[in-house]
Every structure is written in C-alpha cells, then in structure tokens.
Amino acid sequence: MSLLAIALTGGIGSGKTAVGQAFARHGVPVVDTDVLAREVVEPGQPALREIVEAFGGECLDAAGALDRVYLRRVVFADAGRRQCLEAILHPRILQALRRRLAAIETPYCLVVVPLLVETGLDQQFERILVVDVPEELQIERVMARDRVDAEQARRILDQQAGRVQRLAVADDVIENTGTLAELEDRVAVLHQQYLALAIGRRCAFQRD
C-alpha cells in the first residue's frame, strides 16, 4: 500500500483534536481510532456481545447500548479487566482501521491514536507525530474541560504513558503551548513535509 499513514498521538489535554482539525483544513483525511472503537461496539456487533459475556449485562444501558461510563469505571480500577477489554477491542479496531485506510486516495492521512504507546500500536506506523505539552498544563486543561479536580486529573494522567515515553517514539513533535495561529503555522510546515515524503514514497513504490 502506497498510502502514508501517520499516527497522531499525545496525552490527554495535549490538543490532538485541534491538531487533527488543522490538518483537515489542508484536505488531509483524519481517522480517529476512538471513533472506530465506538463503531465496533455498536448494538449487534460481535465485540459488544463479547464484552457482555466478559463483564455482564450491567455494562449495557437501558437501550441495550454499551454503558461507557460504567465500563470505564470498571476497567479504570482493575488492570486485568482493562487488558481483557483491550483484547476484545484492539483486533477489531485494527481491522476497521485497515478497511478505512484502504479507501483513502490522498498521498497521506493522519490516524489519531490516543493510547499509541500504551497499546504497542506505535509498531504499526512508519511515522509518528506527538503533540506535547507539560503535564501541569495537561492537568489544567483536563480540569477545565472535564470539570474534575486536580487529583482526578492526575489519576487519569497516571494511567497513560508519560511524556518521555511518547517523545521516545516521535518522528515529529508539535509543542502545543502557544496560540492557535502558532499551531496552524507548525501544521502548515509539517503538511508540506508530509506531502513531499508521501509523494516520494509513492513514486518509489510504483517503481518497485
């Protein structure tokens, strides 16, 4: 496949959504694995049936859909149960991702993977873009966005890979501590770099 799929990741509150939207304004397809994760557990999907078998009927709401708040609370408190959920979801998310990428015709696309390092999915991508901010800024943003206190925000961060781990796998980094205009400028530069890289890669692929 000649499509260059670039993983976009970053900790909670880092600004992945803003970065993805900035690339989208350049006409770049952005595939969000969180969206795919919701699609694979819709009513009638095999993954939802397996989740019910593993976690019980309590993980369904009154309409028979997945109760995400309940399930998040369960797996947040138990690493073993979180691994069980990941074993159900991750293979299906990857299958859905491959189908989505196969339909894309642009030179490159972005794939938003919030837990890229934690799930080992960094091995699936040729290039990784990390959105980076200091942890204290992450906490401030999470507190404001999710209306939680600092302790709750810190617990969420503690469940994720740290900055050092994410930066260790990064090919490119956007430091999202400035203005939206500065973010747009950085994305514009990366877009041109990625276009050149993707087009060169596609030419090499065609010659082979």
MARTORNU-163142 format. One record per atom (N, C-alpha, C): residue in three letters; x, y, z. Coordinates in steps of 0.05 Angstrom, whole numbers, plus 5000, padded with zeros to 4 digits. Layout:
<atoms>
ALAXYZ...
</atoms>
This chain:
<atoms>
MET501749765000MET500050005000MET501850255000SER501250444982SER502950674979SER502050904998LEU499750885010LEU498751095028LEU500651125052LEU501451365058LEU502951415083LEU501051485105ALA500851305125ALA499151355148ALA500851445171ILE500351685181ILE501951795202ILE500351795228ALA501451675249ALA500051665274ALA500251935289LEU498052025299LEU497952275315LEU497252195343THR498952265362THR498352185390THR499252405409GLY498552375434GLY499252565454GLY497552505479GLY498452605501GLY496952555526GLY494352705526ILE492652635545ILE490052765548ILE490553065553GLY488953235540GLY489253515543GLY491453645527SER492753485510SER495053595495SER494153755471GLY491753705461GLY490853845437GLY490853685412LYS490553425414LYS490453255390LYS488253335371THR485953405382THR483653475366THR484153725349ALA485353925362ALA486054175348ALA488054125326VAL489953955331VAL491953895311VAL490653745287GLY488953545294GLY487653405273GLY485853585256GLN484453765268GLN482753955254GLN484454145236ALA486754215245ALA488554385229ALA489554245204PHE490253985207PHE490953825183PHE488653795164ALA486253745176ALA483853705159ALA483253955142ARG483954185152ARG483554435137ARG485354445112HIS487454275112HIS489154255089HIS488254025070GLY485953915076GLY484853695060GLY485953425067VAL487153395090VAL488353145098VAL486252975113PRO485752725104PRO483852555118PRO484952495146VAL483152505166VAL483952445194VAL482052225204VAL483252005210VAL481851775220VAL482251755250ASP480151755266ASP480351755295ASP479751475305THR481651345318THR481151075328THR479151065350ASP478751295364ASP476651305384ASP473851275371VAL473551395347VAL471051365332VAL470751075324LEU472850955314LEU472750675306LEU472050495329ALA473150565353ALA472550405377ALA469650415384ARG468350645379ARG465450665385ARG463850505364GLU464850505339GLU463350365318GLU463350065322VAL465649955332VAL465849665334VAL464249555357VAL463249725375VAL461649625398VAL458649715395GLU457849795372GLU455049865368GLU453349615371PRO450749655379PRO448949425382PRO448949245357GLY449148985362GLY449248795340GLY452048715332GLN454048865341GLN456848795333GLN457948575352PRO459548395341PRO460648175357PRO462148265381ALA463548495379ALA465148585402ALA463348645426LEU460948755421LEU459148825443LEU458248565457ARG457648365441ARG456848105453ARG459047995471GLU461548015461GLU463747905477GLU464148065503ILE463748325501ILE464048495525ILE461948425546VAL459548375537VAL457448295556VAL458048025568GLU459147845552GLU459847575563GLU462047605584ALA463947795580ALA466247825598ALA465547995622PHE463848195619PHE463348395640PHE460548385652GLY458748235639GLY456048225649GLY454148425637GLY451648375641GLY449548555629GLY449548835640GLU450948875663GLU451049135676GLU452449345658CYS453949245638CYS455449435621CYS453649535598LEU451049465598LEU449249575578LEU447349775591ASP446549975575ASP444650165585ASP441850065579ALA439850225585ALA437050145582ALA436350085553ALA437750215534ALA437250175506ALA438749945494GLY440449805510GLY441949585500GLY444649665488ALA445349915491ALA447950015481ALA450049995503LEU452550015496LEU454650005516LEU454550245534ASP454550185560ASP454750405581ASP457650465585ARG458650665571ARG461450725571ARG462450825598VAL460750975612VAL461451085638VAL461850855658TYR460050665658TYR460350435676TYR462850275669LEU463150215643LEU465450045636LEU468050185641ARG468150445636ARG470650595641ARG471350575671ARG469350595688ARG469750585717ARG470850315725VAL469750105713VAL470549825719VAL473449775711VAL474149845687VAL476849785677VAL478949975688PHE478050215696PHE479950405708PHE481050305734ALA479350145748ALA480050045775ALA481449775774ASP481649645751ASP482649375750ASP484249335724ALA486849315727ALA488549285703ALA487949035687GLY487348815702GLY486748565689GLY484248585671ARG482248715681ARG479748745666ARG480148945643ARG481949135646ARG482549315624ARG483949165602GLN485748985609GLN487048815589GLN485148635574CYS483148535589CYS481048375577CYS479548535556LEU478748775563LEU477348945544LEU479049005520GLU481549065524GLU483349125502GLU483548895483ALA483648645494ALA483948405477ALA481448375459ILE479148465469ILE476748455452ILE476748665431LEU477548915439LEU477149145421LEU479449175401HIS481949155410HIS484149235393HIS484249095366PRO483948825364PRO484048695338PRO481848805319ARG479548855330ARG477348955313ARG477749245305ILE478949405322ILE479549675315ILE481649685292LEU483649505294LEU485649495273LEU484449405247GLN482549215247GLN481249125223GLN479649355210ALA478149505227ALA476649735218ALA478449945206LEU480749985219LEU482750185210LEU483850115183ARG484449865179ARG485549775153ARG483549815131ARG481049755137ARG478949805117ARG478650095110ARG478750265130ARG478550555126ARG480950665109LEU483350565116LEU485650665102LEU485650575073ALA484650335068ALA484550235040ALA482850405022ALA481050555033ALA479250715016ALA480251005012ILE482551075024ILE483551345023ILE485451374998GLU485051584983GLU486551614958GLU488551854959THR488652004981THR490552224983THR493352114989PRO495452274984PRO498152174989PRO498652075018TYR497452225037TYR497852135065TYR495352205081CYS495252075105CYS493052135123CYS494052125152LEU492552235170LEU493152215198LEU491352015211VAL492451855230VAL490851675246VAL491251755275VAL489151845288VAL489251935315VAL489151685333VAL491251645349VAL491351415367VAL492151515395PRO490251585412PRO490951705438PRO492851525454LEU492351265454LEU494051085471LEU495950925453LEU497351065436LEU499050935417LEU501250775431VAL502650895450VAL504850765463VAL503850545482GLU501750605496GLU500650425516GLU499750155504THR498750175479THR497749935466THR499749795447GLY502049915445GLY504049805427GLY503549845397LEU501550015391LEU500850065363LEU502850245349ASP504850355364ASP506950505350ASP508450345330GLN508450075333GLN509849905314GLN508349875288GLN505849975287GLN504249945262GLN504650185243PHE506150385251PHE506250625235PHE509150695228GLU509450805203GLU512150875194GLU513051145206ARG511151315213ARG511751575223ARG509751655245ILE510851785266ILE509251855289ILE509552145295LEU507252285298LEU507252565306LEU506052585334VAL507652705352VAL506752735380VAL506153025386VAL503853065398VAL503053335408VAL503953335438ASP505653525444ASP506853525471ASP506253785486VAL505553755511VAL505253985529VAL506253895557PRO507054075574PRO507854005601PRO505453885616GLU506053695635GLU503953555649GLU502253745665GLU503353955676GLU501754145692GLU499654285674LEU500354335649LEU498454455630LEU496254255623GLN497153995620GLN495153785615GLN493053785638ILE494053795662ILE492253785685ILE490354025685GLU491354255679GLU489654495678GLU487454465657ARG488254365634ARG486254335612ARG484254125618VAL485053895630VAL483153685637VAL481253775658MET482253925678MET480454025699MET478354215687ALA479154385668ALA477254575656ALA475354435637ARG476354245622ARG474654115602ARG472653915614ASP473753745633ASP472153535644ASP470853595671ARG471453835681ARG470453925707ARG471053725730VAL473653655731VAL474653475752VAL476653635768ASP477353535792ASP479353665808ASP482153565800ALA484153685812ALA486953625804ALA487653335810GLU486653235832GLU487252955839GLU486152755818GLN483652805810GLN482452635789GLN483952655763ALA484652905756ALA486152945731ALA488852805732ARG490152815754ARG492752685758ARG492452385755ARG490352265766ARG489851975764ARG489551895735ILE488152065719ILE487851995691ILE490551995677LEU492152195682LEU494852215670LEU496551975678ASP496251885702ASP497851665712ASP497151395698GLN494851385685GLN494051145670GLN495251145642GLN496451375634GLN497451395607GLN500551385608ALA501651345584ALA504551365582ALA505451655588GLY507851685598GLY508951945605GLY510052085581ARG510752335584ARG511852495562ARG514352365551VAL516052265568VAL518652155559VAL518151915541GLN516151745548GLN515551515532GLN514451585504ARG512651785504ARG511551875478ARG513752005461LEU515352175472LEU517352315457LEU519452115446ALA519851895460ALA521851695451ALA521051565425VAL518451555418VAL517651435393VAL516951635371ALA517251895378ALA516352105359ALA518352145337ASP517352175313ASP518852275290ASP518652575287ASP516352685295ASP515852965295ASP514353045320VAL514753295329VAL513453385354VAL512253665349ILE509753695358ILE508553965359ILE508354035389GLU509654255397GLU509454345424GLU507054535425ASN504854445436ASN502354595435ASN501954765460THR503754955464THR503555125487THR503055415479GLY502855465453GLY502555745444GLY499755805435THR499555975415THR496956065405THR496055875383LEU493455905376LEU492355735354LEU493755805328ALA494456065324ALA495856145299ALA498656005298GLU499955985320GLU502555855320GLU502255555314LEU500155435324LEU499555155319LEU499055115289GLU497455295277GLU496855285249GLU499355305232ASP501255485240ASP503755515225ASP505355255226ARG505555135249ARG507054885252ARG505854665235VAL503154645235VAL501854445219VAL502354495189ALA502254745181ALA502654805153ALA505454715143VAL507454755160VAL510154655153VAL510254355152LEU509154225171LEU509153935171LEU507553815148HIS505353955141HIS503753865118HIS505453845093GLN506954055088GLN508654055064GLN510853835065GLN511953795089GLN513953585092GLN512753315087TYR510353275098TYR509053015095TYR508152965066LEU507253175052LEU506553145024LEU509053055008ALA511253185013ALA513753114998ALA514552835004LEU514452755030LEU515152485038LEU513352285025ALA510752335026ALA508752145016ALA508952114985ILE509352334972ILE509552324942ILE512152174934GLY514352234948GLY516852084942GLY516551794948ARG515151724970ARG514651444977ARG512951314956ARG510951454946ARG509151334926ARG510651284900CYS512351474892CYS513951434868CYS515851194870ALA517051164893ALA518850934898ALA517250674897PHE514850684908PHE513150444909PHE512350364880GLN511750564863GLN510950504836GLN513250394820ARG515650494825ARG518050384811ARG518550104818ASP518050034843ASP518549754852ASP516449564840
</atoms>
